[in-house]
Amino acid sequence: MQGELDTILDALIDCRFDDDPTGPVVLTDMRTLVTIRNVVDALTAAGAGHLDRLGVAQNHGHKPIALLIEMGYAPAVAARMQRIGTSAVVERTVKHAADGAISGEHVDAIVRGLNQIGLRAGELPAAETWAEFEGDLLAQVLSGAKPAEVMARAHQLGDHHAGDAEGGRPAKEDRNLNALDIGRTDDGRVAVSGSLDVVVRGKVGDGDREAVGAGPAAGWFERSA
């Protein structure tokens, strides 16, 4: 594939929009570029999966995601490619992505959604059940759902499956769903977002109230408790 990729790269580098393009022409070109980008995402994720299975990163003293970052990917993109490339439950989705019909972000939403459903289950779903979940989320994507909407649907499927499965837990009590993201805004402030079970929420709540003092955030903690 190496020679083919070099030829394609050279052709893309030489591509330019016309000096005086029309709207319909640019729209057609943009749709083609989006498809190309989706195909590249699918190939890159597949490559990440091969690198992982071959142990290339470990042979160079790296973790798989760190190797992708060294290649030039932003950390979030590297993590996405790694998740997709190493997922074993999205065979149908990957086929659509390989044709350029689905973006890497949408494929990742399906992967993360299925992972979340698996965490919610008391026991791993059967292969047929996994296929049904994937088909449901894939149908959401093909009907125009955004990644966040795909994740919301996965939440619904997870709730339903957890209720039916032996050992499944209600979402509000499931620590497997806990997540906390801390980042820095453009103006230097620290942005915090998360999803916590009711037990952990109770433990951090009192400390948070003391930290934020009597400002507007304190009122938010009171309302969300």
N, CA, C and O of each residue as an XYZ file, in Angstrom:
900
protein
N       0.824     -1.218      0.000
C       0.000      0.000      0.000
C       0.858      1.268      0.000
O       0.359      2.345     -0.327
N       2.134      1.157      0.359
C       2.976      2.331      0.504
C       3.059      3.154     -0.783
O       2.886      4.372     -0.747
N       3.322      2.502     -1.916
C       3.431      3.223     -3.172
C       2.131      3.907     -3.548
O       2.138      5.028     -4.056
N       1.012      3.232     -3.298
C      -0.296      3.818     -3.597
C      -0.544      5.068     -2.760
O      -1.039      6.072     -3.271
N      -0.201      5.007     -1.478
C      -0.402      6.163     -0.605
C       0.450      7.345     -1.049
O      -0.009      8.486     -1.009
N       1.685      7.085     -1.472
C       2.541      8.172     -1.943
C       1.935      8.859     -3.164
O       1.962     10.084     -3.277
N       1.391      8.054     -4.074
C       0.771      8.618     -5.280
C      -0.441      9.462     -4.932
O      -0.631     10.551     -5.475
N      -1.272      8.943     -4.008
C      -2.466      9.678     -3.589
C      -2.070     10.976     -2.896
O      -2.680     12.017     -3.141
N      -1.055     10.926     -2.033
C      -0.608     12.119     -1.313
C      -0.121     13.188     -2.281
O      -0.464     14.363     -2.146
N       0.674     12.778     -3.249
C       1.163     13.746     -4.231
C       0.006     14.397     -4.984
O       0.024     15.602     -5.236
N      -1.001     13.598     -5.344
C      -2.153     14.134     -6.083
C      -2.934     15.119     -5.221
O      -3.372     16.156     -5.718
N      -3.115     14.815     -3.942
C      -3.860     15.709     -3.054
C      -3.105     17.006     -2.810
O      -3.706     18.079     -2.748
N      -1.794     16.909     -2.673
C      -0.994     18.110     -2.447
C      -1.120     19.066     -3.628
O      -1.096     20.284     -3.451
N      -1.253     18.519     -4.821
C      -1.363     19.351     -6.024
C      -2.768     19.900     -6.243
O      -2.966     20.746     -7.115
N      -3.742     19.436     -5.470
C      -5.124     19.898     -5.648
C      -5.286     21.328     -5.140
O      -4.743     21.685     -4.094
N      -6.021     22.134     -5.871
C      -6.349     23.493     -5.471
C      -7.766     23.821     -5.930
O      -8.226     23.332     -6.962
N      -8.455     24.659     -5.146
C      -9.747     25.152     -5.600
C      -9.523     26.132     -6.756
O      -8.498     26.812     -6.817
N     -10.488     26.194     -7.663
C     -10.396     27.137     -8.777
C     -10.338     28.566     -8.250
O     -10.859     28.857     -7.174
N      -9.711     29.449     -9.003
C      -9.600     30.843     -8.587
C     -10.961     31.529     -8.512
O     -11.146     32.432     -7.696
N     -11.904     31.124     -9.339
C     -13.231     31.748     -9.354
C     -14.293     30.645     -9.340
O     -14.995     30.446    -10.332
N     -14.411     29.932     -8.222
C     -15.313     28.779     -8.188
C     -16.768     29.189     -8.032
O     -17.070     30.297     -7.588
N     -17.650     28.298     -8.395
C     -19.080     28.492     -8.158
C     -19.484     27.709     -6.914
O     -18.800     26.769     -6.507
N     -20.600     28.107     -6.318
C     -21.075     27.439     -5.117
C     -21.279     25.945     -5.290
O     -20.793     25.162     -4.474
N     -21.993     25.526     -6.343
C     -22.222     24.091     -6.526
C     -20.931     23.288     -6.687
O     -20.832     22.162     -6.200
N     -19.947     23.866     -7.368
C     -18.683     23.164     -7.567
C     -17.957     22.982     -6.237
O     -17.460     21.897     -5.937
N     -17.898     24.059     -5.436
C     -17.232     23.979     -4.137
C     -17.958     22.984     -3.235
O     -17.316     22.219     -2.514
N     -19.296     22.988     -3.269
C     -20.070     22.064     -2.449
C     -19.766     20.616     -2.820
O     -19.604     19.763     -1.948
N     -19.693     20.348     -4.120
C     -19.367     18.997     -4.579
C     -17.964     18.595     -4.143
O     -17.739     17.474     -3.687
N     -17.018     19.533     -4.291
C     -15.642     19.247     -3.874
C     -15.570     18.987     -2.368
O     -14.858     18.086     -1.924
N     -16.305     19.773     -1.591
C     -16.286     19.605     -0.140
C     -16.850     18.247      0.271
O     -16.324     17.610      1.184
N     -17.900     17.807     -0.384
C     -18.462     16.493     -0.072
C     -17.453     15.385     -0.369
O     -17.344     14.408      0.371
N     -16.722     15.560     -1.460
C     -15.686     14.575     -1.791
C     -14.567     14.598     -0.762
O     -14.069     13.547     -0.358
N     -14.168     15.804     -0.332
C     -13.112     15.923      0.670
C     -13.528     15.301      2.002
O     -12.716     14.673      2.681
N     -14.799     15.481      2.370
C     -15.291     14.865      3.613
C     -15.210     13.345      3.514
O     -14.815     12.675      4.469
N     -15.585     12.806      2.359
C     -15.508     11.356      2.161
C     -14.054     10.882      2.242
O     -13.762      9.861      2.864
N     -13.142     11.633      1.606
C     -11.717     11.285      1.665
C     -11.233     11.301      3.105
O     -10.512     10.402      3.539
N     -11.634     12.324      3.836
C     -11.214     12.441      5.237
C     -11.727     11.255      6.051
O     -11.004     10.720      6.891
N     -12.969     10.844      5.807
C     -13.532      9.695      6.527
C     -12.776      8.406      6.197
O     -12.523      7.582      7.076
N     -12.421      8.244      4.921
C     -11.663      7.061      4.515
C     -10.293      7.054      5.196
O      -9.832      6.016      5.671
N      -9.646      8.227      5.239
C      -8.337      8.331      5.898
C      -8.467      8.002      7.381
O      -7.615      7.311      7.940
N      -9.531      8.493      8.024
C      -9.761      8.162      9.435
C      -9.857      6.650      9.625
O      -9.261      6.088     10.544
N     -10.625      5.994      8.735
C     -10.808      4.544      8.852
C      -9.487      3.804      8.655
O      -9.186      2.863      9.390
N      -8.700      4.225      7.665
C      -7.413      3.587      7.420
C      -6.442      3.824      8.578
O      -5.692      2.928      8.967
N      -6.467      5.046      9.124
C      -5.576      5.363     10.236
C      -5.923      4.539     11.463
O      -5.032      4.040     12.150
N      -7.216      4.393     11.743
C      -7.637      3.569     12.882
C      -7.217      2.121     12.675
O      -6.760      1.458     13.607
N      -7.377      1.633     11.439
C      -6.942      0.261     11.149
C      -5.440      0.123     11.347
O      -4.969     -0.882     11.879
N      -4.679      1.143     10.914
C      -3.238      1.124     11.114
C      -2.873      1.134     12.583
O      -1.946      0.439     13.000
N      -3.598      1.919     13.374
C      -3.350      1.951     14.818
C      -3.583      0.575     15.433
O      -2.849      0.144     16.323
N      -4.613     -0.104     14.945
C      -4.883     -1.447     15.435
C      -3.757     -2.411     15.090
O      -3.369     -3.238     15.916
N      -3.230     -2.307     13.870
C      -2.111     -3.175     13.467
C      -0.862     -2.885     14.306
O      -0.170     -3.806     14.741
N      -0.582     -1.593     14.529
C       0.574     -1.232     15.361
C       0.442     -1.832     16.759
O       1.417     -2.306     17.342
N      -0.785     -1.802     17.282
C      -1.023     -2.336     18.622
C      -0.807     -3.845     18.655
O      -0.139     -4.368     19.548
N      -1.378     -4.536     17.677
C      -1.278     -6.005     17.664
C       0.155     -6.475     17.416
O       0.562     -7.524     17.916
N       0.918     -5.698     16.645
C       2.299     -6.059     16.344
C       3.277     -5.634     17.433
O       4.457     -5.980     17.384
N       2.787     -4.891     18.410
C       3.646     -4.460     19.504
C       4.704     -3.456     19.109
O       5.755     -3.379     19.745
N       4.437     -2.675     18.052
C       5.443     -1.737     17.549
C       5.786     -0.675     18.597
O       6.958     -0.354     18.796
N       4.767     -0.133     19.264
C       5.017      0.911     20.259
C       5.880      0.384     21.396
O       6.833      1.039     21.818
N       5.540     -0.808     21.889
C       6.301     -1.392     22.987
C       7.747     -1.649     22.584
O       8.660     -1.486     23.393
N       7.954     -2.049     21.340
C       9.319     -2.302     20.855
C      10.161     -1.038     20.822
O      11.389     -1.093     20.871
N       9.476      0.118     20.738
C      10.189      1.392     20.715
C      10.120      2.094     22.072
O      10.479      3.266     22.190
N       9.658      1.375     23.086
C       9.607      1.946     24.426
C       8.491      2.936     24.637
O       8.592      3.805     25.504
N       7.401      2.824     23.846
C       6.275      3.737     23.968
C       4.999      2.970     24.308
O       4.912      1.758     24.110
N       4.026      3.696     24.817
C       2.667      3.192     24.847
C       2.044      3.472     23.481
O       2.449      4.415     22.802
N       1.055      2.658     23.065
C       0.485      2.835     21.718
C       0.019      4.253     21.423
O       0.311      4.785     20.352
N      -0.702      4.877     22.355
C      -1.198      6.233     22.113
C      -0.040      7.216     22.024
O      -0.073      8.137     21.208
N       0.984      7.033     22.852
C       2.140      7.928     22.826
C       2.836      7.876     21.469
O       3.343      8.891     20.992
N       2.863      6.700     20.848
C       3.483      6.574     19.529
C       2.700      7.371     18.486
O       3.292      8.030     17.631
N       1.372      7.311     18.559
C       0.541      8.074     17.625
C       0.730      9.576     17.833
O       0.750     10.346     16.872
N       0.868      9.984     19.091
C       1.107     11.400     19.382
C       2.453     11.833     18.813
O       2.581     12.931     18.272
N       3.459     10.963     18.937
C       4.781     11.274     18.392
C       4.720     11.426     16.877
O       5.488     12.192     16.293
N       3.804     10.696     16.240
C       3.643     10.803     14.788
C       3.023     12.137     14.375
O       3.089     12.519     13.206
N       2.418     12.850     15.339
C       1.860     14.154     15.025
C       0.399     14.332     15.360
O      -0.160     15.405     15.134
N      -0.241     13.288     15.902
C      -1.653     13.411     16.262
C      -1.801     14.136     17.595
O      -0.976     13.975     18.495
N      -2.859     14.935     17.715
C      -3.224     15.498     19.009
C      -3.645     14.351     19.927
O      -4.155     13.339     19.449
N      -3.439     14.494     21.233
C      -3.759     13.397     22.155
C      -5.176     12.848     22.023
O      -5.372     11.633     22.047
N      -6.169     13.733     21.884
C      -7.554     13.266     21.793
C      -7.774     12.445     20.525
O      -8.489     11.443     20.544
N      -7.160     12.872     19.427
C      -7.309     12.140     18.163
C      -6.583     10.806     18.242
O      -7.087      9.790     17.761
N      -5.399     10.807     18.849
C      -4.646      9.560     19.004
C      -5.437      8.549     19.822
O      -5.482      7.366     19.486
N      -6.060      9.022     20.895
C      -6.874      8.128     21.731
C      -8.051      7.577     20.951
O      -8.407      6.408     21.096
N      -8.655      8.419     20.122
C      -9.797      7.968     19.316
C      -9.384      6.901     18.325
O     -10.063      5.883     18.188
N      -8.280      7.119     17.633
C      -7.811      6.136     16.664
C      -7.462      4.810     17.343
O      -7.734      3.736     16.805
N      -6.859      4.898     18.528
C      -6.498      3.700     19.268
C      -7.748      2.926     19.694
O      -7.781      1.700     19.587
N      -8.763      3.625     20.170
C     -10.001      2.964     20.594
C     -10.652      2.232     19.431
O     -11.055      1.075     19.553
N     -10.748      2.927     18.298
C     -11.406      2.320     17.137
C     -10.588      1.135     16.631
O     -11.131      0.067     16.347
N      -9.279      1.338     16.521
C      -8.426      0.306     15.939
C      -8.338     -0.963     16.759
O      -8.088     -2.038     16.215
N      -8.540     -0.850     18.065
C      -8.433     -2.024     18.929
C      -9.789     -2.577     19.350
O      -9.850     -3.536     20.120
N     -10.873     -1.992     18.858
C     -12.205     -2.486     19.211
C     -12.522     -3.753     18.432
O     -12.210     -3.868     17.247
N     -13.145     -4.694     19.116
C     -13.473     -5.974     18.481
C     -14.980     -6.139     18.264
O     -15.439     -7.229     17.922
N     -15.748     -5.065     18.460
C     -17.206     -5.220     18.430
C     -17.886     -4.283     17.433
O     -19.085     -4.030     17.551
N     -17.146     -3.767     16.455
C     -17.747     -2.816     15.514
C     -17.489     -3.227     14.066
O     -17.170     -2.383     13.229
N     -17.622     -4.490     13.775
C     -17.304     -4.985     12.429
C     -18.157     -4.313     11.363
O     -17.632     -3.882     10.336
N     -19.467     -4.218     11.590
C     -20.346     -3.585     10.600
C     -20.036     -2.101     10.456
O     -20.034     -1.563      9.349
N     -19.779     -1.455     11.566
C     -19.487     -0.020     11.545
C     -18.214      0.265     10.762
O     -18.165      1.207      9.971
N     -17.186     -0.549     10.980
C     -15.907     -0.353     10.299
C     -16.071     -0.490      8.787
O     -15.409      0.219      8.029
N     -16.944     -1.393      8.341
C     -17.174     -1.551      6.897
C     -17.764     -0.284      6.300
O     -17.376      0.123      5.205
N     -18.697      0.341      7.005
C     -19.265      1.609      6.527
C     -18.205      2.706      6.539
O     -18.140      3.521      5.619
N     -17.376      2.726      7.582
C     -16.340      3.754      7.675
C     -15.321      3.615      6.559
O     -14.815      4.615      6.050
N     -15.015      2.375      6.173
C     -14.016      2.141      5.126
C     -14.461      2.718      3.784
O     -13.627      3.045      2.939
N     -15.780      2.843      3.589
C     -16.318      3.442      2.359
C     -16.416      4.960      2.447
O     -16.803      5.621      1.484
N     -16.060      5.512      3.614
C     -16.134      6.964      3.781
C     -17.502      7.471      4.161
O     -17.743      8.678      4.128
N     -18.416      6.566      4.526
C     -19.786      6.976      4.827
C     -19.940      7.519      6.244
O     -20.925      8.194      6.542
N     -18.978      7.231      7.117
C     -19.079      7.621      8.523
C     -17.759      8.254      8.956
O     -16.685      7.766      8.604
N     -17.843      9.330      9.712
C     -16.633      9.987     10.206
C     -16.022      9.207     11.363
O     -16.683      8.382     11.994
N     -14.750      9.484     11.629
C     -14.081      8.854     12.751
C     -14.740      9.191     14.075
O     -14.774      8.361     14.984
N     -15.271     10.421     14.191
C     -15.943     10.820     15.423
C     -17.200      9.987     15.662
O     -17.493      9.613     16.798
N     -17.942      9.697     14.592
C     -19.150      8.880     14.732
C     -18.801      7.425     15.054
O     -19.456      6.787     15.878
N     -17.765      6.912     14.398
C     -17.335      5.544     14.704
C     -16.924      5.455     16.172
O     -17.265      4.496     16.864
N     -16.189      6.462     16.637
C     -15.741      6.465     18.027
C     -16.921      6.528     18.986
O     -16.891      5.901     20.044
N     -17.960      7.277     18.628
C     -19.148      7.344     19.483
C     -19.791      5.966     19.615
O     -20.256      5.599     20.694
N     -19.819      5.205     18.527
C     -20.365      3.850     18.584
C     -19.490      2.967     19.465
O     -20.001      2.206     20.286
N     -18.162      3.067     19.294
C     -17.240      2.267     20.103
C     -17.408      2.604     21.582
O     -17.539      1.707     22.414
N     -17.406      3.899     21.909
C     -17.533      4.300     23.310
C     -18.905      3.921     23.861
O     -19.032      3.537     25.024
N     -19.924      4.031     23.022
C     -21.261      3.652     23.468
C     -21.352      2.176     23.799
O     -21.937      1.795     24.813
N     -20.773      1.344     22.941
C     -20.778     -0.101     23.204
C     -19.952     -0.433     24.439
O     -20.328     -1.299     25.229
N     -18.820      0.259     24.607
C     -18.008      0.038     25.812
C     -18.801      0.373     27.071
O     -18.720     -0.332     28.078
N     -19.564      1.455     26.998
C     -20.359      1.854     28.155
C     -21.447      0.825     28.466
O     -21.695      0.504     29.629
N     -22.089      0.315     27.424
C     -23.103     -0.716     27.636
C     -22.471     -1.935     28.297
O     -23.051     -2.532     29.204
N     -21.268     -2.302     27.833
C     -20.586     -3.443     28.420
C     -20.261     -3.234     29.887
O     -20.365     -4.164     30.687
N     -19.863     -2.000     30.252
C     -19.560     -1.705     31.653
C     -20.803     -1.782     32.523
O     -20.729     -2.173     33.688
N     -21.947     -1.409     31.956
C     -23.186     -1.412     32.725
C     -23.693     -2.820     32.994
O     -24.391     -3.054     33.980
N     -23.345     -3.758     32.121
C     -23.880     -5.115     32.223
C     -23.219     -5.858     33.379
O     -22.017     -5.730     33.610
N     -24.013     -6.627     34.093
C     -23.454     -7.466     35.134
C     -22.614     -8.583     34.545
O     -21.653     -9.042     35.162
N     -22.987     -9.024     33.334
C     -22.232    -10.044     32.612
C     -22.147     -9.621     31.154
O     -23.027     -8.910     30.667
N     -21.107    -10.043     30.450
C     -20.931     -9.618     29.066
C     -22.087    -10.110     28.193
O     -22.467    -11.279     28.267
N     -22.643     -9.231     27.374
C     -23.721     -9.650     26.483
C     -23.237    -10.695     25.484
O     -22.050    -10.759     25.163
N     -24.156    -11.503     25.002
C     -23.833    -12.493     23.975
C     -23.500    -11.783     22.671
O     -23.841    -10.614     22.490
N     -22.832    -12.492     21.760
C     -22.421    -11.905     20.481
C     -23.618    -11.350     19.718
O     -23.531    -10.287     19.105
N     -24.732    -12.071     19.757
C     -25.934    -11.613     19.047
C     -26.452    -10.304     19.638
O     -26.930     -9.427     18.919
N     -26.348    -10.193     20.957
C     -26.815     -8.966     21.616
C     -25.904     -7.794     21.274
O     -26.375     -6.684     21.030
N     -24.586     -8.048     21.257
C     -23.642     -7.000     20.847
C     -23.984     -6.508     19.451
O     -23.996     -5.304     19.193
N     -24.266     -7.454     18.542
C     -24.581     -7.093     17.159
C     -25.844     -6.232     17.092
O     -25.933     -5.309     16.282
N     -26.810     -6.540     17.946
C     -28.036     -5.741     17.981
C     -27.747     -4.326     18.477
O     -28.264     -3.353     17.929
N     -26.922     -4.218     19.513
C     -26.569     -2.893     20.030
C     -25.817     -2.083     18.973
O     -26.102     -0.903     18.764
N     -24.851     -2.730     18.306
C     -24.102     -2.024     17.263
C     -25.028     -1.577     16.142
O     -24.929     -0.450     15.657
N     -25.933     -2.467     15.732
C     -26.874     -2.117     14.672
C     -27.751     -0.946     15.051
O     -28.053     -0.095     14.215
N     -28.161     -0.896     16.302
C     -29.001      0.205     16.776
C     -28.237      1.526     16.714
O     -28.752      2.518     16.199
N     -27.008      1.539     17.240
C     -26.214      2.770     17.238
C     -25.806      3.172     15.819
O     -25.769      4.357     15.491
N     -25.503      2.182     14.986
C     -25.146      2.472     13.598
C     -26.318      3.093     12.858
O     -26.140      4.013     12.060
N     -27.515      2.588     13.124
C     -28.714      3.156     12.498
C     -28.902      4.613     12.909
O     -29.347      5.435     12.108
N     -28.563      4.934     14.165
C     -28.646      6.319     14.622
C     -27.713      7.208     13.804
O     -28.097      8.297     13.378
N     -26.487      6.738     13.588
C     -25.509      7.514     12.824
C     -25.968      7.711     11.389
O     -25.924      8.823     10.863
N     -26.408      6.629     10.758
C     -26.815      6.705      9.352
C     -28.064      7.551      9.154
O     -28.334      8.016      8.046
N     -28.829      7.751     10.230
C     -30.021      8.596     10.136
C     -29.704     10.062     10.442
O     -30.595     10.911     10.427
N     -28.418     10.356     10.722
C     -28.005     11.747     10.911
C     -27.734     12.157     12.332
O     -27.535     13.344     12.589
N     -27.718     11.222     13.281
C     -27.472     11.569     14.682
C     -26.052     12.058     14.889
O     -25.116     11.572     14.255
N     -25.899     13.025     15.782
C     -24.579     13.525     16.154
C     -23.944     12.560     17.161
O     -24.652     11.779     17.796
N     -22.606     12.609     17.311
C     -21.954     11.715     18.273
C     -22.559     11.772     19.670
O     -22.719     10.737     20.318
N     -22.898     12.973     20.141
C     -23.492     13.094     21.479
C     -24.843     12.389     21.545
O     -25.195     11.810     22.573
N     -25.597     12.436     20.456
C     -26.895     11.759     20.419
C     -26.717     10.243     20.384
O     -27.530      9.500     20.935
N     -25.652      9.796     19.735
C     -25.344      8.358     19.733
C     -25.027      7.897     21.148
O     -25.480      6.835     21.575
N     -24.248      8.693     21.877
C     -23.930      8.347     23.258
C     -25.170      8.354     24.134
O     -25.302      7.521     25.030
N     -26.079      9.288     23.885
C     -27.326      9.323     24.656
C     -28.137      8.055     24.412
O     -28.723      7.498     25.340
N     -28.167      7.603     23.164
C     -28.870      6.356     22.854
C     -28.188      5.175     23.532
O     -28.859      4.260     24.009
N     -26.861      5.191     23.578
C     -26.133      4.129     24.274
C     -26.490      4.110     25.753
O     -26.601      3.042     26.356
N     -26.670      5.303     26.343
C     -27.101      5.376     27.737
C     -28.441      4.647     27.913
O     -28.622      3.873     28.853
N     -29.370      4.909     26.994
C     -30.682      4.269     27.061
C     -30.565      2.756     26.949
O     -31.175      2.017     27.722
N     -29.778      2.302     25.982
C     -29.588      0.861     25.808
C     -28.915      0.250     27.035
O     -29.265     -0.851     27.459
N     -27.951      0.967     27.601
C     -27.276      0.477     28.789
C     -28.222      0.362     29.968
O     -28.174     -0.614     30.716
N     -29.088      1.363     30.135
C     -30.072      1.314     31.219
C     -30.982      0.108     31.061
O     -31.241     -0.626     32.015
N     -31.462     -0.084     29.839
C     -32.385     -1.194     29.579
C     -31.702     -2.538     29.802
O     -32.269     -3.435     30.427
N     -30.486     -2.672     29.289
C     -29.784     -3.953     29.416
C     -29.382     -4.222     30.864
O     -29.457     -5.360     31.329
N     -28.953     -3.170     31.583
C     -28.563     -3.348     32.977
C     -29.751     -3.788     33.816
O     -29.599     -4.548     34.773
N     -30.948     -3.302     33.449
C     -32.140     -3.699     34.180
C     -32.512     -5.147     33.947
O     -33.081     -5.799     34.823
N     -32.186     -5.659     32.746
C     -32.531     -7.040     32.397
C     -31.452     -8.036     32.798
O     -31.746     -9.196     33.088
N     -30.183     -7.575     32.813
C     -29.066     -8.496     33.033
C     -28.854     -8.776     34.515
O     -29.065     -7.905     35.358
N     -28.442     -9.973     34.815
C     -28.129    -10.341     36.189
C     -26.872     -9.595     36.633
O     -25.841     -9.649     35.963
N     -26.965     -8.906     37.758
C     -25.822     -8.149     38.255
C     -25.743     -6.739     37.712
O     -24.832     -5.993     38.071
N     -26.686     -6.353     36.845
C     -26.683     -4.997     36.313
C     -27.040     -3.996     37.398
O     -27.736     -4.335     38.356
N     -26.558     -2.741     37.251
C     -26.793     -1.732     38.260
C     -27.468     -0.513     37.656
O     -27.222     -0.181     36.496
N     -28.332      0.173     38.442
C     -28.909      1.435     37.966
C     -27.801      2.440     37.685
O     -26.759      2.420     38.340
N     -28.024      3.313     36.718
C     -26.983      4.266     36.322
C     -26.518      5.126     37.494
O     -25.324      5.397     37.621
N     -27.439      5.558     38.348
C     -27.056      6.460     39.439
C     -26.147      5.786     40.467
O     -25.495      6.465     41.260
N     -26.103      4.437     40.455
C     -25.278      3.710     41.419
C     -24.060      3.054     40.770
O     -23.279      2.388     41.449
N     -23.899      3.237     39.473
C     -22.860      2.509     38.747
C     -21.565      3.308     38.695
O     -21.482      4.302     37.974
N     -20.557      2.889     39.446
C     -19.280      3.603     39.482
C     -18.483      3.440     38.195
O     -17.567      4.220     37.935
N     -18.820      2.437     37.385
C     -18.123      2.269     36.110
C     -18.358      3.443     35.166
O     -17.590      3.647     34.226
N     -19.417      4.217     35.412
C     -19.740      5.355     34.551
C     -19.096      6.649     35.032
O     -19.179      7.674     34.356
N     -18.450      6.605     36.204
C     -17.858      7.826     36.744
C     -16.777      8.373     35.817
O     -15.938      7.631     35.306
N     -16.819      9.673     35.614
C     -15.823     10.345     34.772
C     -15.646     11.769     35.276
O     -16.608     12.409     35.700
N     -14.426     12.256     35.229
C     -14.136     13.619     35.643
C     -13.114     14.213     34.692
O     -11.998     13.707     34.568
N     -13.500     15.284     34.024
C     -12.616     15.957     33.070
C     -12.242     17.334     33.611
O     -13.111     18.115     33.997
N     -10.956     17.619     33.636
C     -10.454     18.910     34.105
C      -9.594     19.512     33.006
O      -8.631     18.894     32.552
N      -9.939     20.703     32.585
C      -9.193     21.371     31.527
C      -9.041     22.855     31.827
O      -9.596     23.369     32.798
N      -8.285     23.527     30.983
C      -8.051     24.954     31.168
C      -8.699     25.721     30.018
O      -8.549     25.350     28.854
N      -9.419     26.788     30.349
C     -10.095     27.585     29.345
C      -9.124     28.571     28.713
O      -7.990     28.718     29.170
N      -9.578     29.250     27.653
C      -8.718     30.214     26.961
C      -8.323     31.381     27.859
O      -7.271     31.988     27.656
N      -9.163     31.703     28.860
C      -8.841     32.824     29.732
C      -8.102     32.387     31.001
O      -7.956     33.168     31.942
N      -7.636     31.125     31.019
C      -6.804     30.666     32.118
C      -7.545     30.053     33.284
O      -6.917     29.621     34.250
N      -8.869     30.005     33.218
C      -9.629     29.381     34.296
C      -9.606     27.860     34.140
O      -9.270     27.342     33.075
N      -9.960     27.162     35.195
C     -10.007     25.708     35.171
C     -11.460     25.267     34.997
O     -12.327     25.636     35.789
N     -11.719     24.478     33.959
C     -13.065     23.986     33.688
C     -13.169     22.534     34.143
O     -12.327     21.704     33.801
N     -14.201     22.240     34.909
C     -14.403     20.901     35.443
C     -15.770     20.389     35.017
O     -16.774     21.084     35.167
N     -15.806     19.176     34.487
C     -17.074     18.540     34.148
C     -16.959     17.065     34.491
O     -15.869     16.493     34.456
N     -18.081     16.457     34.820
C     -18.013     15.055     35.188
C     -19.366     14.413     35.309
O     -20.404     15.068     35.210
N     -19.333     13.125     35.525
C     -20.537     12.328     35.747
C     -20.218     11.351     36.869
O     -19.372     10.470     36.710
N     -20.905     11.508     38.019
C     -20.577     10.737     39.208
C     -21.795      9.979     39.721
O     -22.933     10.414     39.544
N     -21.538      8.831     40.365
C     -22.637      8.134     41.012
C     -23.023      8.886     42.287
O     -22.269      9.736     42.760
N     -24.182      8.578     42.833
C     -24.718      9.359     43.939
C     -23.835      9.271     45.186
O     -23.773     10.229     45.956
N     -23.160      8.156     45.398
C     -22.312      8.007     46.580
C     -21.108      8.939     46.498
O     -20.824      9.682     47.437
N     -20.404      8.894     45.367
C     -19.234      9.763     45.197
C     -19.660     11.222     45.175
O     -18.980     12.086     45.729
N     -20.791     11.491     44.532
C     -21.306     12.872     44.494
C     -21.503     13.409     45.912
O     -21.191     14.568     46.187
N     -22.015     12.575     46.802
C     -22.207     13.008     48.170
C     -20.898     13.285     48.887
O     -20.810     14.204     49.701
N     -19.869     12.478     48.578
C     -18.571     12.641     49.236
C     -17.863     13.910     48.794
O     -17.239     14.591     49.608
N     -17.955     14.231     47.512
C     -17.233     15.407     47.021
C     -18.044     16.682     47.217
O     -17.493     17.782     47.189
N     -19.336     16.539     47.413
C     -20.195     17.718     47.483
C     -19.825     18.676     48.596
O     -19.716     19.879     48.358
N     -19.628     18.171     49.816
C     -19.332     19.050     50.943
C     -18.035     19.801     50.742
O     -17.953     20.997     51.021
N     -17.009     19.096     50.252
C     -15.732     19.754     49.999
C     -15.851     20.801     48.913
O     -15.219     21.855     48.987
N     -16.667     20.513     47.894
C     -16.843     21.461     46.798
C     -17.522     22.731     47.293
O     -17.146     23.832     46.893
N     -18.520     22.585     48.160
C     -19.219     23.758     48.668
C     -18.261     24.677     49.423
O     -18.321     25.900     49.296
N     -17.366     24.055     50.219
C     -16.403     24.857     50.961
C     -15.430     25.555     50.017
O     -15.015     26.686     50.270
N     -15.064     24.868     48.914
C     -14.073     25.422     47.986
C     -14.619     26.617     47.224
O     -13.909     27.600     47.011
N     -15.896     26.536     46.809
C     -16.452     27.609     45.974
C     -17.005     28.746     46.811
O     -17.327     29.805     46.272
N     -17.122     28.551     48.121
C     -17.581     29.624     48.990
C     -19.033     29.960     48.758
O     -19.862     29.074     48.551
N     -19.339     31.252     48.793
C     -20.739     31.685     48.724
C     -21.114     32.199     47.344
O     -22.169     32.817     47.196
N     -20.285     31.966     46.323
C     -20.577     32.450     44.983
C     -21.676     31.672     44.305
O     -22.268     30.780     44.912
N     -21.968     31.997     43.034
C     -23.027     31.309     42.293
C     -22.844     29.812     42.236
O     -23.828     29.071     42.240
N     -21.585     29.338     42.183
C     -21.346     27.906     42.095
C     -21.859     27.178     43.325
O     -22.296     26.031     43.236
N     -21.807     27.843     44.474
C     -22.303     27.194     45.687
C     -23.778     26.894     45.552
O     -24.240     25.839     45.986
N     -24.522     27.809     44.957
C     -25.941     27.567     44.726
C     -26.159     26.408     43.776
O     -27.118     25.651     43.922
N     -25.273     26.267     42.803
C     -25.395     25.150     41.866
C     -25.222     23.824     42.588
O     -25.951     22.868     42.322
N     -24.238     23.761     43.519
C     -24.030     22.526     44.264
C     -25.249     22.205     45.108
O     -25.603     21.035     45.253
N     -25.889     23.202     45.659
C     -27.075     22.959     46.457
C     -28.195     22.377     45.598
O     -28.885     21.446     46.013
N     -28.371     22.931     44.400
C     -29.464     22.477     43.533
C     -29.211     21.078     42.991
O     -30.152     20.315     42.774
N     -27.914     20.732     42.765
C     -27.600     19.462     42.133
C     -27.413     18.336     43.136
O     -27.270     17.180     42.738
N     -27.410     18.639     44.403
C     -27.196     17.609     45.420
C     -28.367     16.647     45.488
O     -28.354     15.715     46.292
